């Protein structure tokens, strides 16, 4: 995220000690942002007369074993055959990934979309119709995955059916954003790519070169980001328990959009995992949506997706999610847009779905609560 100055000084740099010089001011600066990785497609890329998936040459990044990433793709695609059309997938070059993906596509004359769970797979995707003339169409993909091995994660595409002398196309301007979920929060800020070597001098009333060289805070899409610093277990219990970290203080009549990105696991296929969101006082009014894994024994087929209203309630519906018996890392999200009736604390809560002796449900370090106050 580069930072540039709309005003460029034309004054000659005198190198005077204690003063930020024109050269310091004119230099461009680098910035940090919410996304760890950002890839932008510089030019069109075609797959001609082929239904074999090909890596997008720009939309890919490296992952390590055990890492959990949130990924968003904004794809501009096209095709020159209605018979050939277009297909896509998210894939890893080694190992497998476990998580979920949600997408929406402008599929020629009708929009398509789905939320799909990925259970230990090397690739997951779908297809989209094209108009056959090369007209640009759009698609959005959101995913959260945990990876089993060091690998390259990439967006891949091809024709749905190979048709001679026709193409499936990824267009310039398509983007991939990615954020590694970890216990470290990277602040949105501004760093100076040019570091002044001028000495400070003795006048503390001036903006000095050392002031200039220091990194600065910036603005963020979210007002609050809470990152869970360590794992938390609920053992042999199906009673929902407050997450000790993923909480937000709210005031009466405030309206918030809140996103929970949860990394969870369990040590029993019978116990599994359940969760909900609640407020400590008053009620909530708004809407929610969520995607979690299957409720029974962590089966790799099927998905559990929910959306609905929150009408003067103190807690959301409990959402169930399958686990394996060995604390395999799994992912889910919960989005809410809500108004609160009283001062209180918004909290994420979790437990086993069925209490099983000597086993647990776990929320892992790196899980996040992201919130922005709208009113």
Secondary structure as a PSIPRED ss2 file (coil, helix, strand):
# PSIPRED VFORMAT (PSIPRED V4.0)

   1 X C   1.000  0.000  0.000
   2 X C   1.000  0.000  0.000
   3 X E   0.000  0.000  1.000
   4 X C   1.000  0.000  0.000
   5 X C   1.000  0.000  0.000
   6 X C   1.000  0.000  0.000
   7 X C   1.000  0.000  0.000
   8 X C   1.000  0.000  0.000
   9 X C   1.000  0.000  0.000
  10 X C   1.000  0.000  0.000
  11 X C   1.000  0.000  0.000
  12 X C   1.000  0.000  0.000
  13 X C   1.000  0.000  0.000
  14 X C   1.000  0.000  0.000
  15 X C   1.000  0.000  0.000
  16 X C   1.000  0.000  0.000
  17 X C   1.000  0.000  0.000
  18 X C   1.000  0.000  0.000
  19 X C   1.000  0.000  0.000
  20 X C   1.000  0.000  0.000
  21 X C   1.000  0.000  0.000
  22 X H   0.000  1.000  0.000
  23 X H   0.000  1.000  0.000
  24 X H   0.000  1.000  0.000
  25 X H   0.000  1.000  0.000
  26 X H   0.000  1.000  0.000
  27 X C   1.000  0.000  0.000
  28 X C   1.000  0.000  0.000
  29 X E   0.000  0.000  1.000
  30 X E   0.000  0.000  1.000
  31 X E   0.000  0.000  1.000
  32 X E   0.000  0.000  1.000
  33 X C   1.000  0.000  0.000
  34 X C   1.000  0.000  0.000
  35 X C   1.000  0.000  0.000
  36 X C   1.000  0.000  0.000
  37 X E   0.000  0.000  1.000
  38 X E   0.000  0.000  1.000
  39 X E   0.000  0.000  1.000
  40 X E   0.000  0.000  1.000
  41 X C   1.000  0.000  0.000
  42 X C   1.000  0.000  0.000
  43 X C   1.000  0.000  0.000
  44 X C   1.000  0.000  0.000
  45 X E   0.000  0.000  1.000
  46 X E   0.000  0.000  1.000
  47 X E   0.000  0.000  1.000
  48 X E   0.000  0.000  1.000
  49 X C   1.000  0.000  0.000
  50 X C   1.000  0.000  0.000
  51 X C   1.000  0.000  0.000
  52 X C   1.000  0.000  0.000
  53 X C   1.000  0.000  0.000
  54 X E   0.000  0.000  1.000
  55 X E   0.000  0.000  1.000
  56 X E   0.000  0.000  1.000
  57 X E   0.000  0.000  1.000
  58 X E   0.000  0.000  1.000
  59 X E   0.000  0.000  1.000
  60 X E   0.000  0.000  1.000
  61 X E   0.000  0.000  1.000
  62 X E   0.000  0.000  1.000
  63 X E   0.000  0.000  1.000
  64 X C   1.000  0.000  0.000
  65 X C   1.000  0.000  0.000
  66 X C   1.000  0.000  0.000
  67 X C   1.000  0.000  0.000
  68 X E   0.000  0.000  1.000
  69 X E   0.000  0.000  1.000
  70 X E   0.000  0.000  1.000
  71 X E   0.000  0.000  1.000
  72 X E   0.000  0.000  1.000
  73 X E   0.000  0.000  1.000
  74 X E   0.000  0.000  1.000
  75 X E   0.000  0.000  1.000
  76 X E   0.000  0.000  1.000
  77 X E   0.000  0.000  1.000
  78 X E   0.000  0.000  1.000
  79 X E   0.000  0.000  1.000
  80 X C   1.000  0.000  0.000
  81 X C   1.000  0.000  0.000
  82 X C   1.000  0.000  0.000
  83 X C   1.000  0.000  0.000
  84 X C   1.000  0.000  0.000
  85 X C   1.000  0.000  0.000
  86 X E   0.000  0.000  1.000
  87 X E   0.000  0.000  1.000
  88 X E   0.000  0.000  1.000
  89 X E   0.000  0.000  1.000
  90 X E   0.000  0.000  1.000
  91 X E   0.000  0.000  1.000
  92 X E   0.000  0.000  1.000
  93 X C   1.000  0.000  0.000
  94 X C   1.000  0.000  0.000
  95 X C   1.000  0.000  0.000
  96 X C   1.000  0.000  0.000
  97 X E   0.000  0.000  1.000
  98 X E   0.000  0.000  1.000
  99 X E   0.000  0.000  1.000
 100 X E   0.000  0.000  1.000
 101 X E   0.000  0.000  1.000
 102 X E   0.000  0.000  1.000
 103 X E   0.000  0.000  1.000
 104 X E   0.000  0.000  1.000
 105 X E   0.000  0.000  1.000
 106 X E   0.000  0.000  1.000
 107 X E   0.000  0.000  1.000
 108 X C   1.000  0.000  0.000
 109 X C   1.000  0.000  0.000
 110 X E   0.000  0.000  1.000
 111 X E   0.000  0.000  1.000
 112 X E   0.000  0.000  1.000
 113 X E   0.000  0.000  1.000
 114 X E   0.000  0.000  1.000
 115 X E   0.000  0.000  1.000
 116 X E   0.000  0.000  1.000
 117 X E   0.000  0.000  1.000
 118 X E   0.000  0.000  1.000
 119 X E   0.000  0.000  1.000
 120 X E   0.000  0.000  1.000
 121 X E   0.000  0.000  1.000
 122 X C   1.000  0.000  0.000
 123 X E   0.000  0.000  1.000
 124 X E   0.000  0.000  1.000
 125 X E   0.000  0.000  1.000
 126 X E   0.000  0.000  1.000
 127 X E   0.000  0.000  1.000
 128 X E   0.000  0.000  1.000
 129 X C   1.000  0.000  0.000
 130 X C   1.000  0.000  0.000
 131 X C   1.000  0.000  0.000
 132 X C   1.000  0.000  0.000
 133 X C   1.000  0.000  0.000
 134 X C   1.000  0.000  0.000
 135 X C   1.000  0.000  0.000
 136 X C   1.000  0.000  0.000
 137 X E   0.000  0.000  1.000
 138 X E   0.000  0.000  1.000
 139 X E   0.000  0.000  1.000
 140 X E   0.000  0.000  1.000
 141 X E   0.000  0.000  1.000
 142 X E   0.000  0.000  1.000
 143 X E   0.000  0.000  1.000
 144 X E   0.000  0.000  1.000
 145 X E   0.000  0.000  1.000
 146 X E   0.000  0.000  1.000
 147 X E   0.000  0.000  1.000
 148 X C   1.000  0.000  0.000
 149 X C   1.000  0.000  0.000
 150 X C   1.000  0.000  0.000
 151 X E   0.000  0.000  1.000
 152 X E   0.000  0.000  1.000
 153 X E   0.000  0.000  1.000
 154 X E   0.000  0.000  1.000
 155 X E   0.000  0.000  1.000
 156 X E   0.000  0.000  1.000
 157 X E   0.000  0.000  1.000
 158 X E   0.000  0.000  1.000
 159 X C   1.000  0.000  0.000
 160 X C   1.000  0.000  0.000
 161 X C   1.000  0.000  0.000
 162 X C   1.000  0.000  0.000
 163 X C   1.000  0.000  0.000
 164 X C   1.000  0.000  0.000
 165 X C   1.000  0.000  0.000
 166 X C   1.000  0.000  0.000
 167 X E   0.000  0.000  1.000
 168 X E   0.000  0.000  1.000
 169 X E   0.000  0.000  1.000
 170 X E   0.000  0.000  1.000
 171 X C   1.000  0.000  0.000
 172 X C   1.000  0.000  0.000
 173 X C   1.000  0.000  0.000
 174 X C   1.000  0.000  0.000
 175 X E   0.000  0.000  1.000
 176 X E   0.000  0.000  1.000
 177 X E   0.000  0.000  1.000
 178 X E   0.000  0.000  1.000
 179 X E   0.000  0.000  1.000
 180 X E   0.000  0.000  1.000
 181 X E   0.000  0.000  1.000
 182 X C   1.000  0.000  0.000
 183 X C   1.000  0.000  0.000
 184 X C   1.000  0.000  0.000
 185 X C   1.000  0.000  0.000
 186 X C   1.000  0.000  0.000
 187 X C   1.000  0.000  0.000
 188 X C   1.000  0.000  0.000
 189 X E   0.000  0.000  1.000
 190 X E   0.000  0.000  1.000
 191 X E   0.000  0.000  1.000
 192 X E   0.000  0.000  1.000
 193 X C   1.000  0.000  0.000
 194 X C   1.000  0.000  0.000
 195 X C   1.000  0.000  0.000
 196 X C   1.000  0.000  0.000
 197 X C   1.000  0.000  0.000
 198 X C   1.000  0.000  0.000
 199 X C   1.000  0.000  0.000
 200 X C   1.000  0.000  0.000
 201 X C   1.000  0.000  0.000
 202 X C   1.000  0.000  0.000
 203 X C   1.000  0.000  0.000
 204 X C   1.000  0.000  0.000
 205 X C   1.000  0.000  0.000
 206 X C   1.000  0.000  0.000
 207 X C   1.000  0.000  0.000
 208 X C   1.000  0.000  0.000
 209 X H   0.000  1.000  0.000
 210 X H   0.000  1.000  0.000
 211 X H   0.000  1.000  0.000
 212 X H   0.000  1.000  0.000
 213 X H   0.000  1.000  0.000
 214 X C   1.000  0.000  0.000
 215 X C   1.000  0.000  0.000
 216 X E   0.000  0.000  1.000
 217 X E   0.000  0.000  1.000
 218 X C   1.000  0.000  0.000
 219 X C   1.000  0.000  0.000
 220 X C   1.000  0.000  0.000
 221 X C   1.000  0.000  0.000
 222 X C   1.000  0.000  0.000
 223 X C   1.000  0.000  0.000
 224 X E   0.000  0.000  1.000
 225 X E   0.000  0.000  1.000
 226 X E   0.000  0.000  1.000
 227 X E   0.000  0.000  1.000
 228 X C   1.000  0.000  0.000
 229 X C   1.000  0.000  0.000
 230 X C   1.000  0.000  0.000
 231 X C   1.000  0.000  0.000
 232 X E   0.000  0.000  1.000
 233 X E   0.000  0.000  1.000
 234 X E   0.000  0.000  1.000
 235 X E   0.000  0.000  1.000
 236 X C   1.000  0.000  0.000
 237 X C   1.000  0.000  0.000
 238 X C   1.000  0.000  0.000
 239 X C   1.000  0.000  0.000
 240 X C   1.000  0.000  0.000
 241 X E   0.000  0.000  1.000
 242 X E   0.000  0.000  1.000
 243 X E   0.000  0.000  1.000
 244 X E   0.000  0.000  1.000
 245 X E   0.000  0.000  1.000
 246 X E   0.000  0.000  1.000
 247 X E   0.000  0.000  1.000
 248 X E   0.000  0.000  1.000
 249 X E   0.000  0.000  1.000
 250 X E   0.000  0.000  1.000
 251 X C   1.000  0.000  0.000
 252 X C   1.000  0.000  0.000
 253 X C   1.000  0.000  0.000
 254 X C   1.000  0.000  0.000
 255 X E   0.000  0.000  1.000
 256 X E   0.000  0.000  1.000
 257 X E   0.000  0.000  1.000
 258 X E   0.000  0.000  1.000
 259 X E   0.000  0.000  1.000
 260 X E   0.000  0.000  1.000
 261 X E   0.000  0.000  1.000
 262 X E   0.000  0.000  1.000
 263 X E   0.000  0.000  1.000
 264 X E   0.000  0.000  1.000
 265 X E   0.000  0.000  1.000
 266 X E   0.000  0.000  1.000
 267 X C   1.000  0.000  0.000
 268 X C   1.000  0.000  0.000
 269 X C   1.000  0.000  0.000
 270 X C   1.000  0.000  0.000
 271 X C   1.000  0.000  0.000
 272 X C   1.000  0.000  0.000
 273 X E   0.000  0.000  1.000
 274 X E   0.000  0.000  1.000
 275 X E   0.000  0.000  1.000
 276 X E   0.000  0.000  1.000
 277 X E   0.000  0.000  1.000
 278 X E   0.000  0.000  1.000
 279 X E   0.000  0.000  1.000
 280 X C   1.000  0.000  0.000
 281 X C   1.000  0.000  0.000
 282 X C   1.000  0.000  0.000
 283 X C   1.000  0.000  0.000
 284 X E   0.000  0.000  1.000
 285 X E   0.000  0.000  1.000
 286 X E   0.000  0.000  1.000
 287 X E   0.000  0.000  1.000
 288 X E   0.000  0.000  1.000
 289 X E   0.000  0.000  1.000
 290 X E   0.000  0.000  1.000
 291 X E   0.000  0.000  1.000
 292 X E   0.000  0.000  1.000
 293 X C   1.000  0.000  0.000
 294 X C   1.000  0.000  0.000
 295 X C   1.000  0.000  0.000
 296 X C   1.000  0.000  0.000
 297 X C   1.000  0.000  0.000
 298 X C   1.000  0.000  0.000
 299 X C   1.000  0.000  0.000
 300 X C   1.000  0.000  0.000
 301 X C   1.000  0.000  0.000
 302 X C   1.000  0.000  0.000
 303 X C   1.000  0.000  0.000
 304 X E   0.000  0.000  1.000
 305 X E   0.000  0.000  1.000
 306 X E   0.000  0.000  1.000
 307 X E   0.000  0.000  1.000
 308 X E   0.000  0.000  1.000
 309 X E   0.000  0.000  1.000
 310 X E   0.000  0.000  1.000
 311 X E   0.000  0.000  1.000
 312 X E   0.000  0.000  1.000
 313 X E   0.000  0.000  1.000
 314 X C   1.000  0.000  0.000
 315 X E   0.000  0.000  1.000
 316 X C   1.000  0.000  0.000
 317 X C   1.000  0.000  0.000
 318 X C   1.000  0.000  0.000
 319 X E   0.000  0.000  1.000
 320 X E   0.000  0.000  1.000
 321 X E   0.000  0.000  1.000
 322 X C   1.000  0.000  0.000
 323 X C   1.000  0.000  0.000
 324 X C   1.000  0.000  0.000
 325 X C   1.000  0.000  0.000
 326 X C   1.000  0.000  0.000
 327 X C   1.000  0.000  0.000
 328 X C   1.000  0.000  0.000
 329 X C   1.000  0.000  0.000
 330 X E   0.000  0.000  1.000
 331 X E   0.000  0.000  1.000
 332 X E   0.000  0.000  1.000
 333 X E   0.000  0.000  1.000
 334 X E   0.000  0.000  1.000
 335 X E   0.000  0.000  1.000
 336 X E   0.000  0.000  1.000
 337 X E   0.000  0.000  1.000
 338 X E   0.000  0.000  1.000
 339 X E   0.000  0.000  1.000
 340 X E   0.000  0.000  1.000
 341 X C   1.000  0.000  0.000
 342 X C   1.000  0.000  0.000
 343 X C   1.000  0.000  0.000
 344 X E   0.000  0.000  1.000
 345 X E   0.000  0.000  1.000
 346 X E   0.000  0.000  1.000
 347 X E   0.000  0.000  1.000
 348 X E   0.000  0.000  1.000
 349 X E   0.000  0.000  1.000
 350 X E   0.000  0.000  1.000
 351 X E   0.000  0.000  1.000
 352 X C   1.000  0.000  0.000
 353 X C   1.000  0.000  0.000
 354 X C   1.000  0.000  0.000
 355 X C   1.000  0.000  0.000
 356 X C   1.000  0.000  0.000
 357 X C   1.000  0.000  0.000
 358 X C   1.000  0.000  0.000
 359 X C   1.000  0.000  0.000
 360 X E   0.000  0.000  1.000
 361 X E   0.000  0.000  1.000
 362 X E   0.000  0.000  1.000
 363 X E   0.000  0.000  1.000
 364 X C   1.000  0.000  0.000
 365 X C   1.000  0.000  0.000
 366 X C   1.000  0.000  0.000
 367 X C   1.000  0.000  0.000
 368 X E   0.000  0.000  1.000
 369 X E   0.000  0.000  1.000
 370 X E   0.000  0.000  1.000
 371 X E   0.000  0.000  1.000
 372 X E   0.000  0.000  1.000
 373 X E   0.000  0.000  1.000
 374 X C   1.000  0.000  0.000
 375 X C   1.000  0.000  0.000
